[in-house]
Amino acid sequence: MNTRPDQPLRLGTRRSKLAMSQSGHVADAVRALTGRPVELVEITTYGDVSREHLAQIGGTGVFVTALRDALLRGEVDFAVHSLKDLPTTQPDDLVIAAMPQREDARDALVARDGLTFEQLPDGARVGTGSPRRTAQLNHLARSLGKRIETVPIRGNVDTRIGFVRDGELDAVVLAAAGLNRIGRGDEATELLSVDSILPAPGQGALAVECPASSTDLIAALSRLDDPHTRAAVTAERSLLAALEAGCSAPVGAFADLLADGRIVNEMRLRGVVGTLDGSTLVQLSTTGPVPQSYDEAMALGRELADEMLAKGAAGLMGERSL
């Protein structure tokens, strides 16, 4: 780590507009906390240059490896990731020093003519690169008595929304957090309720990561940590890990904190696994005291995963069977 107080801290980030925006917000917060200058170091990842679908090129980890390599080589001091891109196993030589307060975790529909999902015509073409979204969108369409065609897409926010603007697709589904972070939240024609579509584990949250050896930096960055966000996403990612599911499996999870008046005293964790055509879903939830430690949050996720596996979740993921 750069130790001179006038020497800039180097923040590693992907080059996309969204990554640069969320890294910029973190950089501003770190400058305010430490009084140190922070410079963004742009790093191209394999996931950014490949046009193949995520499931074919190794899942969301393809966005992370280059950033982590730069950390370990000492080329950057810390890095900002979208938490949903991080594999569930954490390297021993790197530490997630902070998970700042989570943005909106929901999925957002951007449809032609201002349509909501329910207003989409039968047979509407809906773009998404996510098996999780595909399974749940097809299930939601079935519950409304109609059919949609889910179309696999890749690309940045501009590219994806462009498919709708150009008339190639009737709608696309994106993370609301991403739209909000680049100032385009008003382009969503509907925010999809978590009661209908569970987000990806960790969606809307950021992970600020640095080498385990950078103890002073870890202490400084930890002041950005939001304990409620960390408890919720830890439970969600524990569920994902316990299902032994990568990003190519259609798994959704969301933990929300339940308040009695102003005091937050319980956390509800919901999980879903489904077939891509939406014909079968295993969706369960569990509620318990807000986890006070990493181990308690992990236990909550594992407990719900065990219940989902007992209900046949493994057979729906297409990756393994009991």
C-alpha positions in Angstrom: 0.0 0.0 0.0 1.1 3.6 -0.7 2.0 4.9 2.8 2.9 8.6 2.2 -0.2 10.7 3.1 0.2 12.8 -0.1 0.5 9.8 -2.4 -2.8 8.7 -4.1 -4.5 5.5 -3.2 -5.0 3.5 -6.3 -8.5 2.1 -6.8 -8.8 -0.7 -9.4 -12.1 -0.6 -11.4 -13.6 -2.1 -14.5 -13.9 0.3 -17.4 -17.6 0.2 -17.9 -19.7 3.3 -17.3 -21.4 1.6 -14.4 -18.2 0.3 -12.8 -16.6 3.7 -13.1 -19.6 5.4 -11.6 -19.8 3.1 -8.6 -16.1 3.2 -8.1 -16.2 7.0 -8.3 -18.7 7.1 -5.4 -16.5 4.9 -3.3 -13.4 7.0 -4.2 -15.3 10.1 -3.0 -16.1 8.4 0.3 -12.6 7.2 0.8 -11.2 10.7 0.1 -13.6 12.2 2.7 -12.7 9.5 5.3 -8.9 9.5 4.9 -8.0 12.9 3.4 -5.9 11.0 0.9 -6.2 11.5 -2.9 -7.7 8.5 -4.7 -7.1 7.8 -8.4 -9.1 5.3 -10.5 -7.0 2.7 -12.3 -9.0 1.2 -15.2 -8.6 -2.5 -15.7 -10.0 -4.5 -18.6 -11.4 -8.0 -17.6 -12.0 -10.9 -19.8 -15.8 -10.6 -19.1 -15.7 -7.1 -20.6 -14.1 -8.1 -23.9 -15.7 -11.5 -24.5 -19.1 -11.5 -26.3 -19.9 -15.0 -25.3 -22.6 -15.7 -22.7 -21.5 -15.6 -19.1 -22.3 -19.3 -18.5 -20.0 -20.3 -21.3 -16.9 -18.2 -20.2 -16.9 -19.2 -16.5 -19.6 -17.2 -14.8 -19.4 -13.8 -13.1 -15.9 -14.5 -11.8 -14.6 -13.4 -15.2 -15.2 -9.8 -14.2 -13.2 -10.2 -11.0 -10.0 -12.1 -11.8 -8.1 -9.3 -13.5 -8.9 -6.9 -10.6 -7.8 -9.4 -8.0 -4.6 -10.1 -9.9 -3.8 -6.4 -10.0 -4.3 -6.2 -6.2 -2.0 -9.2 -5.6 0.7 -7.7 -7.9 0.5 -4.4 -6.0 -0.6 -2.5 -9.0 -3.7 -1.1 -7.1 -4.3 -0.7 -3.4 -8.0 -1.6 -3.4 -10.8 -2.6 -5.8 -14.5 -2.1 -6.1 -16.7 -5.0 -7.3 -20.4 -5.5 -7.8 -20.9 -8.1 -5.1 -23.0 -10.3 -7.3 -20.0 -10.7 -9.5 -17.8 -12.2 -6.7 -17.4 -16.0 -6.4 -18.7 -17.2 -3.1 -15.2 -18.5 -2.0 -12.9 -15.7 -0.7 -9.1 -16.0 -1.3 -7.1 -16.0 1.9 -4.8 -13.2 0.8 -7.6 -10.7 0.0 -10.2 -9.2 2.4 -13.6 -7.6 1.7 -13.0 -4.6 3.9 -16.3 -2.9 3.4 -19.8 -3.5 2.0 -21.4 -0.1 1.8 -25.1 0.5 2.2 -26.9 -1.4 -0.5 -28.7 0.2 -3.4 -32.1 -1.0 -4.6 -31.8 -4.7 -5.0 -34.7 -5.2 -7.3 -34.7 -5.9 -11.0 -36.0 -3.2 -13.3 -38.1 -3.7 -16.5 -37.4 -1.3 -19.4 -40.2 -1.8 -21.9 -41.4 -0.1 -25.0 -44.2 2.4 -24.8 -43.9 2.6 -21.0 -45.4 -0.9 -20.5 -45.3 -2.9 -17.3 -44.7 -6.6 -17.3 -48.3 -7.4 -17.0 -49.1 -5.2 -20.0 -46.6 -6.9 -22.3 -48.4 -8.7 -25.2 -48.5 -12.4 -25.4 -45.3 -13.7 -27.0 -43.3 -10.5 -26.1 -39.6 -10.7 -26.6 -37.8 -10.0 -23.3 -34.0 -9.7 -23.2 -31.9 -10.9 -20.3 -28.5 -12.6 -19.9 -29.5 -14.2 -16.6 -30.8 -17.8 -16.1 -32.2 -16.6 -12.8 -34.3 -13.9 -14.5 -35.2 -16.2 -17.3 -36.7 -18.8 -15.0 -38.6 -16.3 -12.8 -39.9 -14.2 -15.7 -41.2 -17.2 -17.5 -42.9 -18.4 -14.3 -44.4 -14.9 -13.8 -45.7 -14.9 -17.3 -47.3 -18.3 -16.8 -49.0 -17.1 -13.6 -50.5 -14.3 -15.7 -51.7 -16.7 -18.3 -49.4 -15.7 -21.1 -46.1 -16.6 -22.8 -43.0 -14.6 -23.3 -39.9 -15.3 -25.3 -36.7 -14.7 -23.3 -33.8 -13.6 -25.5 -30.2 -14.0 -24.3 -28.3 -10.7 -24.4 -25.0 -9.3 -23.3 -23.5 -5.8 -23.2 -23.6 -2.6 -21.2 -26.7 -0.7 -20.2 -26.8 1.5 -23.4 -26.5 -1.6 -25.5 -29.3 -3.5 -23.7 -31.7 -0.6 -23.6 -30.9 0.0 -27.3 -32.5 -3.3 -28.2 -35.8 -1.9 -26.9 -35.3 1.6 -28.4 -34.5 0.0 -31.8 -37.6 -2.3 -31.7 -35.6 -5.5 -31.6 -37.0 -6.4 -28.2 -40.2 -5.5 -26.4 -38.4 -5.2 -23.0 -35.2 -5.9 -21.2 -34.6 -6.6 -17.5 -31.7 -5.0 -15.7 -30.6 -4.4 -12.1 -32.3 -1.3 -10.7 -29.1 -0.4 -8.8 -27.1 -0.2 -12.0 -29.6 2.2 -13.6 -29.7 4.3 -10.5 -25.9 4.5 -10.2 -25.6 5.9 -13.7 -28.5 8.3 -13.3 -30.9 6.4 -15.6 -33.4 5.0 -13.0 -36.2 7.0 -14.6 -35.9 4.8 -17.7 -37.4 1.8 -15.9 -41.0 1.3 -16.8 -41.5 -1.0 -13.7 -39.5 -2.1 -10.7 -40.2 -5.8 -10.3 -41.3 -6.7 -6.8 -39.2 -9.1 -4.9 -42.4 -10.9 -4.2 -42.4 -11.9 -7.9 -38.8 -11.8 -9.0 -36.0 -12.5 -6.4 -32.8 -10.7 -7.3 -29.4 -12.3 -7.6 -27.6 -12.9 -4.3 -25.8 -9.7 -3.4 -27.5 -7.6 -6.1 -27.3 -3.9 -5.5 -24.4 -4.2 -3.1 -20.7 -3.4 -3.6 -17.6 -5.1 -2.2 -14.5 -3.0 -1.4 -11.6 -5.4 -1.5 -7.9 -5.1 -0.6 -4.9 -7.3 0.3 -5.1 -9.0 3.7 -1.7 -7.5 4.5 -2.9 -3.9 4.2 -4.1 -3.6 7.8 -4.1 0.2 7.9 -6.2 0.4 4.7 -8.5 -2.3 5.9 -9.1 -0.3 9.1 -9.8 2.9 7.1 -12.1 1.2 4.5 -14.1 -0.7 7.2 -15.7 2.6 8.2 -17.6 2.4 4.9 -19.1 -0.9 6.0 -22.9 -1.2 6.6 -23.5 -4.0 9.0 -27.1 -4.7 7.9 -26.1 -4.9 4.3 -23.2 -7.3 5.2 -25.5 -9.5 7.3 -28.1 -9.7 4.5 -25.8 -10.4 1.6 -23.7 -12.9 3.6 -26.9 -14.9 4.2 -27.8 -14.7 0.5 -24.3 -15.8 -0.7 -24.3 -18.6 1.9 -27.5 -19.9 0.3 -25.9 -19.7 -3.1 -22.7 -21.5 -2.0 -24.7 -24.2 -0.1 -26.7 -24.9 -3.3 -23.3 -25.3 -5.0 -24.6 -23.0 -7.7 -22.6 -20.7 -9.9 -24.0 -17.9 -12.0 -25.1 -20.3 -14.6 -27.8 -21.7 -12.2 -31.1 -20.0 -11.9 -30.9 -19.1 -8.2 -32.4 -16.0 -6.6 -32.1 -14.9 -3.0 -33.0 -11.8 -1.0 -32.7 -11.1 2.7 -34.6 -8.2 4.1 -34.6 -6.7 7.6 -37.9 -6.6 9.4 -38.5 -3.7 11.8 -40.8 -3.6 14.8 -41.3 0.2 14.8 -37.8 1.6 14.4 -35.9 -1.4 15.9 -34.7 -3.9 13.3 -35.0 -7.3 15.1 -35.6 -9.9 12.4 -34.2 -10.9 9.0 -36.2 -12.8 6.4 -34.3 -14.8 3.8 -36.0 -15.9 0.7 -34.6 -18.2 -2.0 -35.7 -19.6 -5.3 -34.5 -22.1 -7.9 -36.4 -22.9 -11.0 -36.3 -24.5 -14.5 -35.6 -22.0 -17.2 -39.0 -22.4 -18.8 -40.6 -21.4 -15.4 -42.7 -24.5 -15.2 -41.3 -25.5 -11.8 -39.9 -23.3 -9.0 -38.8 -24.2 -5.5 -39.3 -21.1 -3.4 -38.9 -21.0 0.3 -38.2 -18.5 3.1 -37.0 -18.5 6.7 -37.1 -15.8 9.3 -34.9 -15.4 12.3 -33.1 -12.9 14.5 -30.8 -10.5 12.6 -27.4 -12.3 12.5 -24.9 -10.7 14.8 -21.9 -12.4 13.3 -20.6 -13.8 10.0 -21.2 -17.4 11.3 -24.8 -16.7 12.1 -25.5 -15.2 8.7 -23.8 -18.1 7.0 -25.9 -20.6 9.1 -29.1 -18.9 8.0 -28.2 -19.3 4.4 -27.2 -22.9 4.8 -30.3 -23.8 6.7 -32.6 -22.5 3.9 -30.5 -24.1 1.2 -30.9 -27.5 3.0 -34.7 -27.0 3.0 -34.6 -26.1 -0.7 -32.5 -29.2 -1.5 -34.9 -31.4 0.4 -37.7 -30.0 -1.8 -35.9 -30.9 -5.0 -33.9 -27.8 -5.8 -30.8 -29.6 -7.0 -32.7 -31.3 -9.8 -33.9 -28.0 -11.1 -30.4 -26.4 -11.4 -29.3 -28.9 -14.0 -25.8 -28.9 -12.5 -26.0 -31.8 -10.1 -28.5 -34.2 -8.6 -28.9 -35.6 -5.1 
